Amino acid sequence: MVFRRRDRRSFLRTIADFLYPRGGWLRAFHYVKHRVRRLPDTPERIARGIFAGVFTTFTPFYGLHFIVAAIIARCVRGNIFAALMATFFGNPLTYVPIGVISLKTGYWLLGTRFDEVKHRSFLGKFVDAGADLKSNFFALFTERTADWTGLNIFYHEVFFPYMIGGLIPGLIAGAVCYYFSLPLIRAYKNRRKGAIKKKFAAIREKAAKADLTRKAD
């Protein structure tokens, strides 16, 4: 296939590249920025796509961020590819502060708190929810009784507060990125448009001089 890697990465190499790209996060950031600026769309639609992607990183739908970002971009009439690229705002360096901010905001809005003593630690609630999913799946094909206790605790103490709490910081972060990116994208596209016009003008001038030379001969 045309886009298949020549050297297939191992599973550990894939995980390592996700946690820290070979060129570093700064290089990855500049690559995403370069790709977004060169998108063939209006600055307004690109900026709305960036808003959708950044906002999505504050939602608890991990593994589905691309889908959620595309749906939100569609709703706000933004560029879908810009939304997909902007989801890289959420990465191993930012997921922890994003999660903490979203959860604490959710607890504050709902008037609840994280009960680590009564049930389990934060990581333990994830483990319990995963164990319930696995156990209840096999219960469909056996006589085992389904137990939703772990999932119920996870939903009320992690997922739902995260979902509610991520709305406000997500809107703020998305709006900030929108208003910062819009003038930058406009300036870049105007500068690029001017450079293209100068290039074509130079080509036409060169062609005109060559035509005059041929006529003179």
PyMOL commands that set and color helices and strands:
alter all, ss='L'
color gray80, all
select helices_A, chain A and resi 11-19+24-37+43-56+65-75+80-89+95-110+122-139+149-165+167-216
alter helices_A, ss='H'
color red, helices_A
deselect
rebuild
show_as cartoon
